[in-house]
């Protein structure tokens, strides 16, 4: 089996080597991607990019993701390989930067204990799948990883994921203003688009600052609407309800409790922490530690979903 590394891949991309790249697509990826699409994508990308530099190599669940940004942060690239060294995801895009972002006035802690991995989070679409959407732009998705894996055994069982049923904590003092409960956990890899947030809680922390935590395990809430909460209080457990490909914590702070109309705020975290995709974060009760040397990332298990979301110009 041919060994592929980041330098080889980027050299082929920068040289418009369509034949080599397409030949290294997995069969499933070739089924939904045309040679002509790839040719156009490479031409457009190489027209706008400047000098590339590798930003991260992320390895998890037997997959490797390589991320590059150009020197002016005007474009980015992401390639994901499976364990057979086949390309199963290719992203070549211009980067749009939102220069005006409102920050929270309150300081928050992460709603977890132990070490968690930032699955999605950051200031562009390659690091943060929420970034396109105002009502989720500054959200964080967090998962648990042990020995390079997010699960053990059968990946279609929620209880096999290290994040599942772990405690969720209140990220700051506040009052519970809304709870959604009773939505069943989905099978990992399948999503519930009818109830995208799944079970969730909204907490009011101050005027125009509300946190929302989603995809909670049904019937795991320890509190009720109207309750006053203290930072670090156990409020519920991690689940896989709603639009969730595997058990994880979705955490955001927004300017109202209207999920459709609210805009997310950039979260001011304790210790001025600013975690992004691939970082390992730890909340000890006193400090938030961010380890940027552990290059992990979650992956989307559904190949078809991965392709339709990521193969874009």
C-alpha positions in Angstrom: 0.0 0.0 0.0 1.3 3.4 -1.0 2.3 5.7 1.9 0.8 9.2 1.7 1.7 12.1 3.8 0.8 15.8 4.0 3.6 17.1 1.8 2.8 14.6 -1.0 -0.9 15.5 -1.0 -0.3 19.3 -1.0 2.2 19.0 -3.8 -0.3 17.1 -5.9 -3.0 19.7 -5.2 -0.7 22.7 -6.0 0.4 21.0 -9.2 -3.2 20.4 -10.3 -2.5 16.7 -10.5 -6.1 15.7 -11.1 -5.4 12.1 -12.2 -3.3 11.3 -9.1 -5.8 12.8 -6.7 -8.9 11.2 -8.3 -7.1 7.9 -8.4 -6.7 8.1 -4.6 -10.3 8.8 -3.9 -12.1 5.9 -2.2 -14.7 4.1 -4.3 -17.5 5.7 -2.4 -16.0 9.1 -2.9 -15.6 8.5 -6.6 -19.2 7.5 -6.9 -20.4 11.0 -5.8 -17.5 13.0 -7.3 -16.8 13.6 -10.9 -13.4 14.1 -12.5 -14.7 17.3 -14.1 -15.8 18.7 -10.7 -12.3 18.0 -9.3 -10.6 19.6 -12.2 -12.6 22.8 -11.8 -12.1 22.8 -8.0 -8.3 22.5 -8.2 -8.1 25.3 -10.8 -10.2 27.6 -8.7 -8.3 26.9 -5.5 -4.9 27.3 -7.1 -6.0 30.6 -8.6 -6.8 32.2 -5.3 -4.3 30.7 -2.9 -1.0 32.0 -1.7 1.8 29.9 -0.1 0.3 27.0 1.9 1.4 25.9 5.4 0.2 22.8 7.2 -1.8 23.8 10.3 -2.8 20.5 11.8 -2.5 16.8 11.4 -5.4 15.2 13.2 -5.6 11.4 13.8 -8.7 9.8 15.3 -10.8 6.6 14.8 -8.3 5.3 12.2 -8.6 8.4 10.1 -6.1 11.2 9.3 -7.1 14.7 8.6 -4.6 17.3 7.2 -5.5 21.0 7.3 -3.6 23.8 5.6 -4.1 27.6 5.4 -2.3 29.9 3.0 -0.1 32.7 4.3 -2.8 35.4 4.0 -5.5 33.2 5.4 -7.5 33.7 2.2 -8.0 30.0 1.5 -7.8 26.7 3.2 -7.6 23.0 2.4 -8.6 19.8 4.3 -8.0 16.2 3.2 -9.1 13.2 5.2 -7.7 9.7 4.6 -9.1 6.4 5.8 -7.0 3.6 7.2 -6.4 2.3 3.7 -4.8 5.6 2.7 -7.7 6.5 0.5 -9.1 10.1 0.3 -12.6 10.2 1.7 -12.9 14.0 2.1 -11.5 16.9 0.2 -12.2 20.6 1.0 -10.7 23.5 -0.9 -12.3 26.8 -0.1 -11.9 30.5 0.2 -12.0 31.6 3.8 -14.5 34.3 4.9 -13.7 36.1 8.1 -16.3 37.8 10.3 -14.5 40.8 11.6 -17.2 42.0 13.9 -18.0 39.5 16.7 -19.7 40.3 20.0 -18.1 38.8 23.1 -19.8 37.7 26.2 -19.6 40.0 29.2 -19.8 37.1 31.6 -16.9 34.6 32.0 -17.8 31.0 31.5 -16.3 27.6 32.2 -16.7 24.5 30.0 -19.7 22.3 30.9 -17.6 19.2 31.3 -15.1 17.4 33.6 -12.0 15.5 32.6 -10.2 15.9 29.3 -12.4 16.5 26.2 -11.6 17.1 22.6 -12.9 20.1 20.6 -14.7 18.4 17.7 -15.7 21.7 16.1 -14.7 25.2 17.1 -12.7 28.1 15.7 -12.9 31.2 13.5 -13.4 29.6 10.0 -15.3 26.9 8.4 -12.5 24.4 8.2 -12.2 24.4 12.0 -15.8 25.0 12.8 -18.8 23.5 11.0 -21.1 26.0 12.7 -19.3 29.0 11.3 -21.7 29.6 8.4 -24.7 30.2 10.7 -25.1 33.2 12.9 -27.2 31.3 15.4 -24.4 28.8 15.9 -21.2 30.5 14.7 -19.3 30.5 18.0 -20.5 27.2 19.3 -18.2 24.4 20.5 -18.7 20.7 20.1 -16.9 18.5 22.6 -16.2 14.7 22.5 -14.3 12.2 24.7 -11.3 10.4 23.2 -9.3 7.5 24.7 -6.3 6.0 23.0 -7.2 7.7 19.7 -10.8 6.5 19.6 -14.1 8.0 20.5 -15.7 4.6 21.1 -15.0 0.9 21.8 -16.8 -2.1 20.2 -19.8 -1.6 18.1 -19.9 2.1 16.8 -23.7 1.9 16.4 -24.3 1.8 20.1 -24.4 5.0 22.1 -23.2 3.4 25.3 -20.0 2.4 23.5 -18.9 6.0 23.2 -16.7 7.5 25.9 -18.7 10.7 25.9 -22.0 9.0 26.5 -23.8 9.6 29.8 -21.0 11.7 31.2 -22.1 14.6 33.4 -22.9 18.0 32.0 -22.2 21.0 34.3 -23.6 24.5 34.4 -21.0 26.8 32.7 -21.9 29.8 35.0 -24.4 30.9 37.6 -27.9 31.4 36.1 -31.6 30.4 35.9 -33.1 27.7 33.8 -35.5 29.3 31.3 -36.2 26.3 29.0 -35.8 22.6 28.9 -36.6 20.2 26.0 -36.7 16.6 27.0 -38.2 13.3 25.8 -36.4 13.0 22.4 -34.8 9.6 22.0 -31.1 9.2 21.4 -30.3 8.4 17.8 -28.2 5.6 16.4 -24.7 7.0 15.9 -24.2 7.9 12.3 -27.9 8.7 11.8 -29.3 12.1 12.5 -32.7 13.6 13.6 -33.3 16.6 11.4 -36.8 17.1 12.8 -35.4 18.0 16.1 -31.9 19.3 15.4 -31.0 20.3 18.9 -32.4 17.2 20.4 -32.9 17.5 24.2 -31.5 20.8 25.4 -31.3 23.4 28.2 -31.2 27.2 28.0 -29.8 29.0 31.0 -30.1 32.8 31.5 -26.9 34.2 33.0 -27.5 37.9 32.5 -29.4 40.4 30.3 -28.9 39.2 26.7 -26.7 36.3 27.7 -28.1 32.8 27.5 -26.2 29.5 27.2 -27.6 26.5 25.4 -26.4 22.9 25.7 -27.8 20.4 23.2 -28.0 16.7 22.3 -28.6 15.7 26.0 -29.6 12.2 27.0 -33.4 11.9 27.5 -34.7 11.9 31.1 -31.3 12.7 32.5 -32.0 16.3 33.7 -31.2 16.9 37.4 -32.9 20.3 37.5 -36.2 21.9 36.3 -37.3 25.1 34.6 -37.0 28.0 37.0 -34.2 26.5 39.1 -31.3 28.8 40.1 -28.0 27.1 39.1 -24.4 27.5 40.4 -21.4 27.2 38.1 -20.2 23.6 38.0 -23.6 22.1 39.1 -24.5 18.8 37.6 -27.5 19.5 35.3 -27.8 16.5 32.9 -25.9 13.8 31.1 -24.4 13.6 27.6 -26.6 12.0 25.0 -27.0 11.6 21.2 -30.4 13.2 20.6 -31.2 15.4 17.6 -28.8 16.2 14.7 -25.8 14.4 16.2 -23.6 11.9 14.5 -22.2 10.6 17.8 -22.6 11.5 21.5 -21.1 14.9 22.3 -21.7 18.2 24.0 -22.9 21.2 22.0 -22.3 24.4 23.9 -23.0 28.0 22.9 -23.9 31.4 24.4 -26.4 33.6 22.6 -28.0 37.0 22.9 -31.6 35.7 23.4 -33.4 32.5 24.2 -34.9 32.3 20.7 -32.9 29.5 19.0 -33.9 30.6 15.5 -33.4 34.3 15.8 -30.6 34.5 18.4 -27.0 35.3 17.4 -24.2 33.5 19.2 -21.6 35.4 21.2 -17.9 34.6 21.3 -17.5 32.9 24.6 -15.1 34.6 27.1 -13.8 31.5 28.9 -12.0 31.4 32.2 -8.2 31.8 31.9 -8.8 33.5 28.6 -8.8 30.1 27.0 -9.6 30.0 23.2 -9.9 26.4 22.2 -10.4 25.3 18.6 -10.8 22.1 16.6 -8.3 19.4 17.6 -7.4 20.9 21.0 -7.7 18.9 24.2 -9.5 20.9 26.9 -9.6 20.2 30.6 -11.7 22.0 33.3 -10.3 21.4 36.7 -12.7 23.6 38.7 -10.1 26.3 38.9 -8.6 26.5 35.5 -9.3 25.6 31.9 -6.3 24.0 30.3 -5.9 23.9 26.5 -3.4 21.4 25.0 -2.7 22.3 21.3 -0.1 19.6 20.9 -2.7 16.7 20.7 -3.9 16.8 17.2 -7.1 14.9 17.2 -10.3 15.5 15.5 -13.7 13.8 15.2 -14.8 12.6 11.9 -18.2 12.2 10.2 -19.0 8.5 10.0 -21.5 8.8 7.2 -19.4 8.9 4.0 -22.3 10.4 2.0 -22.8 13.1 4.5 -19.1 13.8 4.6 -18.9 14.2 0.8 -22.0 16.4 0.3 -20.9 18.8 3.1 -17.2 18.9 2.3 -16.7 18.6 -1.5 -17.4 22.2 -2.4 -15.8 25.1 -4.3 
